[in-house]
Amino acid sequence: MTAAAALLPRLPTLSSTNGLSSSASVSPLSLSRKYLVNCRGRGGSRVSSSSLSCSVSCALKALIFDCDGVILESEHLHQQAYNDTFAHFNVKCPGDTGALNWGTKYYDELQNRIGGGKPKMRWYFKEHGWPTSSIFDAPPESDEDRAKLIDTLQDWKTERYKDIIRSGTVKPRPGVLTLMDEARAAGKKLAVCSAATKSSVVLCLENLIGMERFGGLDCFLAGDDVKEKKPDPLIYLTAAKKLNVSGSECLVVEDSVIGLQAATKAGMACVISYTSSTANQDFKEAIAKFPDLGDVRLQDLEILLESIVAAG
């Protein structure tokens, strides 16, 4: 049984008497409804239930992937790169006895709250006090010095992250390459939209999806390309414009609630391929969620979207 086959029998009939409310449409071509979707994983075991409230069109023209967490499970790699950076520059916030070190639980909470590396550090230093470091003996006070500190740390962290990716120990998550290839063969447009630094995303894509797939993307956007980070929808709105499609003709694959919010604010349907650090987040606005894409085929996603429209 395919993932879509498991989904379809549980789609309710939407009517004025079923207690399911509609919300405002994002565009004249889109449909917005809220209902329950049951997803089944390998072997038919139940994976998740989530209510839906998003805008979709039955014509899927573009498939858009986030990178970190979707194409590769990377948060522990970013955590390591940040901590190596803090140790290298001896970054100490007020009250710290040693170099700053973000623990796994804390980093999971932080990265699920704030997108992008520079915003993470800026938020943390505002909350816990600007640090001393080998860059500045005293905590920086001017906006210019604070920006220099953040930029220097982020640049070094990016290079450290690249070293980890180049090590050859990192592999793409299950099902990603198959889904990309199926979409390309079916004539769908393909894009990757990531809040991460462009150079690090380029390296990830070159090493994990290969040069041919990377070169064949119809759109590639990173955090450097837009002024606002996720959950702001700008990166997805920009992608739709570059792809020459409407939001309702796109399907986004994300792993976190921050990415989900960005997609739905852009009027795009979104499926979740969650990780261990995002599994317990509130994904009620997603049309479905999966532990990975290993059992998900392009046809499953198309049938799901078509069934949503038909149910309306």
VOKE-152613 format. One record per residue (C-alpha): residue in one letter; x, y, z. Coordinates in Angstrom, 2 decimals. Layout:
N
+------+---------+---------+---------+
| rest |      xx |      yy |      zz |
+------+---------+---------+---------+
|    A |       X |       Y |       Z |
...
+------+---------+---------+---------+
***
This chain:
312
+------+---------+---------+---------+
| rest |      xx |      yy |      zz |
+------+---------+---------+---------+
|    M |    0.00 |    0.00 |    0.00 |
|    T |    1.37 |    3.40 |   -0.94 |
|    A |    1.40 |    6.37 |    1.40 |
|    A |   -1.40 |    7.98 |   -0.57 |
|    A |   -3.52 |    4.85 |   -0.48 |
|    A |   -3.32 |    4.89 |    3.28 |
|    L |   -4.37 |    8.52 |    3.34 |
|    L |   -7.31 |    8.49 |    0.98 |
|    P |   -9.88 |    6.37 |    2.86 |
|    R |   -9.68 |    8.73 |    5.80 |
|    L |  -10.40 |   11.96 |    4.00 |
|    P |  -13.73 |   13.24 |    5.34 |
|    T |  -16.47 |   14.71 |    3.23 |
|    L |  -16.44 |   18.45 |    3.70 |
|    S |  -19.86 |   19.92 |    4.15 |
|    S |  -21.66 |   22.60 |    6.13 |
|    T |  -22.85 |   19.98 |    8.60 |
|    N |  -19.59 |   18.23 |    9.47 |
|    G |  -18.32 |   20.86 |   11.87 |
|    L |  -15.29 |   21.65 |    9.75 |
|    S |  -14.75 |   25.35 |    9.15 |
|    S |  -13.29 |   27.00 |    6.08 |
|    S |  -10.79 |   29.81 |    6.11 |
|    A |  -10.03 |   32.63 |    3.71 |
|    S |   -8.51 |   31.59 |    0.38 |
|    V |   -5.08 |   32.88 |   -0.48 |
|    S |   -5.93 |   33.21 |   -4.18 |
|    P |   -9.00 |   32.71 |   -6.41 |
|    L |   -7.58 |   29.38 |   -7.55 |
|    S |   -6.90 |   28.04 |   -4.07 |
|    L |   -9.04 |   26.15 |   -1.61 |
|    S |   -8.69 |   26.37 |    2.17 |
|    R |  -10.24 |   23.80 |    4.51 |
|    K |   -9.45 |   22.20 |    7.87 |
|    Y |   -9.79 |   18.47 |    8.42 |
|    L |   -8.05 |   15.36 |    9.73 |
|    V |   -5.44 |   13.42 |    7.77 |
|    N |   -4.06 |   10.08 |    8.95 |
|    C |   -0.62 |    9.17 |    7.57 |
|    R |    0.65 |    5.61 |    7.57 |
|    G |    4.29 |    4.67 |    7.41 |
|    R |    6.23 |    1.53 |    6.64 |
|    G |    4.24 |   -1.66 |    7.02 |
|    G |    1.00 |    0.29 |    7.30 |
|    S |    1.63 |    1.37 |   10.90 |
|    R |    0.14 |    4.70 |   11.85 |
|    V |    2.65 |    7.52 |   11.84 |
|    S |    0.67 |   10.65 |   12.66 |
|    S |   -2.59 |   12.55 |   12.59 |
|    S |   -2.82 |   16.25 |   11.78 |
|    S |   -5.51 |   18.75 |   10.94 |
|    L |   -5.12 |   20.72 |    7.76 |
|    S |   -5.63 |   24.36 |    6.99 |
|    C |   -3.84 |   25.34 |    3.80 |
|    S |   -4.42 |   26.42 |    0.22 |
|    V |   -3.91 |   23.93 |   -2.58 |
|    S |   -4.58 |   23.46 |   -6.26 |
|    C |   -5.01 |   20.09 |   -7.93 |
|    A |   -2.28 |   20.96 |  -10.47 |
|    L |    1.12 |   20.35 |   -8.91 |
|    K |    3.68 |   22.25 |  -10.97 |
|    A |    6.58 |   22.76 |   -8.57 |
|    L |    8.14 |   20.73 |   -5.78 |
|    I |   10.23 |   22.77 |   -3.32 |
|    F |   12.61 |   21.25 |   -0.75 |
|    D |   14.13 |   22.76 |    2.34 |
|    C |   17.74 |   21.62 |    2.77 |
|    D |   18.76 |   21.16 |    6.41 |
|    G |   16.53 |   18.54 |    8.02 |
|    V |   14.91 |   17.52 |    4.73 |
|    I |   17.71 |   16.66 |    2.30 |
|    L |   20.05 |   15.82 |    5.16 |
|    E |   19.60 |   15.47 |    8.90 |
|    S |   22.01 |   18.21 |    9.81 |
|    E |   21.11 |   19.89 |   13.07 |
|    H |   23.65 |   17.94 |   15.13 |
|    L |   26.27 |   18.91 |   12.54 |
|    H |   25.39 |   22.59 |   12.86 |
|    Q |   25.44 |   22.27 |   16.64 |
|    Q |   28.94 |   20.81 |   16.50 |
|    A |   30.11 |   23.56 |   14.13 |
|    Y |   28.74 |   26.32 |   16.41 |
|    N |   30.35 |   24.83 |   19.52 |
|    D |   33.67 |   24.38 |   17.71 |
|    T |   33.43 |   28.06 |   16.70 |
|    F |   32.71 |   29.24 |   20.22 |
|    A |   35.68 |   27.23 |   21.51 |
|    H |   37.99 |   28.51 |   18.76 |
|    F |   37.23 |   32.16 |   19.57 |
|    N |   36.84 |   31.54 |   23.34 |
|    V |   33.36 |   33.06 |   23.33 |
|    K |   32.17 |   33.66 |   26.92 |
|    C |   28.89 |   35.27 |   27.90 |
|    P |   28.55 |   36.92 |   31.34 |
|    G |   28.73 |   34.26 |   34.04 |
|    D |   30.29 |   31.59 |   31.80 |
|    T |   33.30 |   29.79 |   33.26 |
|    G |   34.30 |   28.31 |   29.91 |
|    A |   33.61 |   28.79 |   26.22 |
|    L |   29.94 |   28.87 |   25.25 |
|    N |   28.56 |   25.41 |   24.45 |
|    W |   25.02 |   24.78 |   23.23 |
|    G |   23.73 |   21.44 |   24.51 |
|    T |   21.63 |   19.21 |   22.28 |
|    K |   18.31 |   19.87 |   24.00 |
|    Y |   18.89 |   23.63 |   24.09 |
|    Y |   20.05 |   23.76 |   20.48 |
|    D |   16.98 |   21.83 |   19.34 |
|    E |   14.77 |   24.41 |   21.02 |
|    L |   16.81 |   27.32 |   19.68 |
|    Q |   16.95 |   26.17 |   16.06 |
|    N |   13.24 |   25.41 |   16.08 |
|    R |   12.50 |   28.91 |   17.35 |
|    I |   14.83 |   31.04 |   15.24 |
|    G |   15.87 |   30.45 |   11.63 |
|    G |   19.31 |   31.36 |   10.32 |
|    G |   22.69 |   31.34 |   12.04 |
|    K |   23.24 |   35.05 |   12.53 |
|    P |   19.74 |   35.64 |   13.98 |
|    K |   20.32 |   32.71 |   16.38 |
|    M |   23.51 |   34.18 |   17.77 |
|    R |   22.20 |   37.73 |   17.88 |
|    W |   19.10 |   36.60 |   19.80 |
|    Y |   21.18 |   34.52 |   22.21 |
|    F |   23.62 |   37.33 |   22.97 |
|    K |   20.79 |   39.81 |   23.50 |
|    E |   19.18 |   37.41 |   25.96 |
|    H |   22.32 |   36.27 |   27.82 |
|    G |   24.65 |   39.24 |   27.38 |
|    W |   27.18 |   40.06 |   24.67 |
|    P |   30.33 |   37.97 |   25.12 |
|    T |   34.01 |   38.48 |   25.42 |
|    S |   36.11 |   36.63 |   22.86 |
|    S |   39.44 |   36.60 |   21.08 |
|    I |   37.78 |   38.96 |   18.58 |
|    F |   36.91 |   41.58 |   21.23 |
|    D |   38.44 |   41.52 |   24.72 |
|    A |   35.43 |   43.40 |   26.06 |
|    P |   31.82 |   42.77 |   25.09 |
|    P |   31.08 |   44.81 |   21.93 |
|    E |   28.80 |   47.79 |   22.54 |
|    S |   28.36 |   49.44 |   19.16 |
|    D |   26.12 |   48.01 |   16.43 |
|    E |   29.13 |   47.94 |   14.12 |
|    D |   31.25 |   45.87 |   16.50 |
|    R |   28.39 |   43.54 |   17.30 |
|    A |   27.80 |   42.97 |   13.58 |
|    K |   31.53 |   42.27 |   13.13 |
|    L |   31.44 |   39.70 |   15.93 |
|    I |   28.41 |   37.92 |   14.49 |
|    D |   29.84 |   37.98 |   10.95 |
|    T |   33.20 |   36.61 |   12.07 |
|    L |   31.65 |   33.80 |   14.09 |
|    Q |   29.24 |   32.87 |   11.31 |
|    D |   31.97 |   32.83 |    8.65 |
|    W |   34.17 |   30.51 |   10.74 |
|    K |   31.21 |   28.32 |   11.65 |
|    T |   30.28 |   27.99 |    7.96 |
|    E |   33.79 |   26.83 |    7.06 |
|    R |   33.78 |   24.34 |    9.93 |
|    Y |   30.42 |   22.99 |    8.77 |
|    K |   31.82 |   22.61 |    5.24 |
|    D |   34.70 |   20.55 |    6.62 |
|    I |   32.20 |   18.21 |    8.26 |
|    I |   30.22 |   17.84 |    5.01 |
|    R |   33.41 |   17.23 |    3.00 |
|    S |   34.35 |   14.39 |    5.34 |
|    G |   32.10 |   12.07 |    3.32 |
|    T |   30.28 |   10.74 |    6.36 |
|    V |   27.01 |   12.60 |    5.66 |
|    K |   24.34 |   10.98 |    3.47 |
|    P |   21.00 |   12.26 |    2.09 |
|    R |   17.85 |   11.30 |    3.98 |
|    P |   15.81 |    8.35 |    2.65 |
|    G |   13.63 |    8.96 |   -0.40 |
|    V |   14.86 |   12.46 |   -1.26 |
|    L |   16.77 |   11.60 |   -4.43 |
|    T |   14.03 |    9.29 |   -5.70 |
|    L |   11.37 |   11.96 |   -5.23 |
|    M |   13.53 |   14.56 |   -6.96 |
|    D |   14.13 |   12.24 |   -9.91 |
|    E |   10.43 |   11.35 |  -10.20 |
|    A |    9.48 |   15.03 |  -10.18 |
|    R |   12.03 |   15.86 |  -12.85 |
|    A |   10.91 |   12.92 |  -15.03 |
|    A |    7.29 |   14.08 |  -14.69 |
|    G |    8.15 |   17.58 |  -15.89 |
|    K |    7.67 |   19.28 |  -12.52 |
|    K |    9.80 |   22.25 |  -11.57 |
|    L |   12.28 |   21.63 |   -8.77 |
|    A |   13.63 |   24.08 |   -6.21 |
|    V |   15.59 |   24.18 |   -2.96 |
|    C |   14.94 |   27.00 |   -0.48 |
|    S |   17.12 |   27.11 |    2.62 |
|    A |   17.63 |   29.70 |    5.35 |
|    A |   21.27 |   28.61 |    5.71 |
|    T |   24.31 |   30.41 |    4.31 |
|    K |   24.50 |   29.98 |    0.53 |
|    S |   28.03 |   28.61 |    0.37 |
|    S |   27.23 |   25.87 |    2.89 |
|    V |   24.00 |   24.91 |    1.12 |
|    V |   25.82 |   24.75 |   -2.23 |
|    L |   28.40 |   22.41 |   -0.72 |
|    C |   25.67 |   20.22 |    0.80 |
|    L |   23.79 |   19.95 |   -2.46 |
|    E |   26.88 |   19.26 |   -4.54 |
|    N |   27.94 |   16.48 |   -2.18 |
|    L |   24.54 |   14.98 |   -1.34 |
|    I |   22.33 |   15.26 |   -4.43 |
|    G |   25.17 |   15.41 |   -6.96 |
|    M |   26.27 |   18.02 |   -9.48 |
|    E |   23.80 |   16.93 |  -12.17 |
|    R |   20.72 |   17.25 |   -9.94 |
|    F |   22.00 |   20.49 |   -8.43 |
|    G |   22.65 |   21.97 |  -11.86 |
|    G |   19.18 |   20.88 |  -12.96 |
|    L |   17.32 |   22.80 |  -10.26 |
|    D |   14.91 |   25.38 |  -11.64 |
|    C |   15.44 |   27.58 |   -8.58 |
|    F |   17.87 |   27.67 |   -5.69 |
|    L |   17.60 |   30.21 |   -2.89 |
|    A |   19.53 |   30.50 |    0.38 |
|    G |   19.43 |   32.81 |    3.35 |
|    D |   21.77 |   35.26 |    1.61 |
|    D |   19.23 |   35.78 |   -1.19 |
|    V |   16.37 |   37.23 |    0.87 |
|    K |   16.17 |   39.94 |    3.52 |
|    E |   13.80 |   38.05 |    5.83 |
|    K |   14.34 |   34.56 |    7.24 |
|    K |   11.76 |   31.83 |    7.75 |
|    P |    9.05 |   31.85 |    9.18 |
|    D |    8.70 |   34.92 |    6.96 |
|    P |    7.34 |   33.66 |    3.61 |
|    L |    9.65 |   35.82 |    1.46 |
|    I |   11.93 |   32.99 |    0.35 |
|    Y |    8.97 |   30.94 |   -0.91 |
|    L |    7.25 |   33.92 |   -2.51 |
|    T |   10.52 |   34.70 |   -4.30 |
|    A |   10.83 |   31.09 |   -5.45 |
|    A |    7.29 |   31.07 |   -6.87 |
|    K |    8.08 |   34.24 |   -8.82 |
|    K |   11.30 |   32.78 |  -10.21 |
|    L |    9.52 |   29.53 |  -11.10 |
|    N |    6.66 |   31.46 |  -12.71 |
|    V |    4.03 |   29.55 |  -10.76 |
|    S |    1.43 |   30.51 |   -8.19 |
|    G |    1.77 |   29.47 |   -4.57 |
|    S |   -1.16 |   27.10 |   -4.91 |
|    E |    0.69 |   25.20 |   -7.65 |
|    C |    3.63 |   24.45 |   -5.32 |
|    L |    4.20 |   21.74 |   -2.74 |
|    V |    6.86 |   22.34 |   -0.10 |
|    V |    8.73 |   19.67 |    1.87 |
|    E |    9.84 |   20.96 |    5.27 |
|    D |   10.99 |   19.45 |    8.56 |
|    S |   10.11 |   22.15 |   11.11 |
|    V |    7.26 |   24.39 |   12.16 |
|    I |    9.31 |   27.46 |   11.17 |
|    G |    9.51 |   26.20 |    7.59 |
|    L |    5.87 |   25.11 |    7.65 |
|    Q |    4.80 |   28.60 |    8.68 |
|    A |    6.85 |   30.15 |    5.88 |
|    A |    5.27 |   27.85 |    3.30 |
|    T |    1.67 |   28.28 |    4.42 |
|    K |    2.06 |   32.07 |    4.68 |
|    A |    3.15 |   31.95 |    1.04 |
|    G |   -0.08 |   30.12 |    0.17 |
|    M |    1.67 |   26.79 |   -0.44 |
|    A |    0.70 |   23.31 |    0.68 |
|    C |    3.37 |   21.65 |    2.81 |
|    V |    4.25 |   18.12 |    3.85 |
|    I |    6.56 |   17.44 |    6.77 |
|    S |    9.49 |   15.02 |    6.80 |
|    Y |   10.34 |   15.38 |   10.46 |
|    T |   13.56 |   14.66 |   12.34 |
|    S |   14.21 |   13.54 |   15.90 |
|    S |   14.51 |   17.19 |   16.97 |
|    T |   11.26 |   18.31 |   15.31 |
|    A |    9.03 |   15.24 |   15.72 |
|    N |    6.97 |   16.73 |   18.57 |
|    Q |    6.29 |   20.11 |   16.98 |
|    D |    2.77 |   21.26 |   16.11 |
|    F |    2.30 |   20.44 |   12.43 |
|    K |   -1.46 |   20.89 |   12.26 |
|    E |   -1.15 |   23.17 |    9.23 |
|    A |    0.68 |   20.50 |    7.19 |
|    I |   -1.27 |   18.29 |    4.80 |
|    A |    0.71 |   15.25 |    5.99 |
|    K |    3.80 |   14.33 |    7.95 |
|    F |    6.23 |   11.43 |    7.58 |
|    P |    9.30 |   10.19 |    9.47 |
|    D |   11.17 |   10.43 |    6.16 |
|    L |   10.40 |   10.26 |    2.43 |
|    G |   11.45 |    6.64 |    1.99 |
|    D |    7.91 |    5.42 |    1.26 |
|    V |    6.64 |    8.60 |   -0.39 |
|    R |    6.34 |    8.80 |   -4.16 |
|    L |    5.44 |   11.77 |   -6.34 |
|    Q |    2.16 |   10.09 |   -7.28 |
|    D |    1.25 |    9.87 |   -3.60 |
|    L |    1.63 |   13.63 |   -3.22 |
|    E |   -0.31 |   14.39 |   -6.39 |
|    I |   -3.18 |   12.08 |   -5.38 |
|    L |   -3.25 |   13.65 |   -1.92 |
|    L |   -3.57 |   17.17 |   -3.32 |
|    E |   -6.16 |   16.14 |   -5.88 |
|    S |   -8.19 |   14.38 |   -3.19 |
|    I |   -8.12 |   17.48 |   -1.01 |
|    V |   -9.58 |   19.55 |   -3.84 |
|    A |  -12.13 |   16.87 |   -4.66 |
|    A |  -13.19 |   16.70 |   -1.02 |
|    G |  -14.00 |   20.40 |   -1.15 |
+------+---------+---------+---------+
***
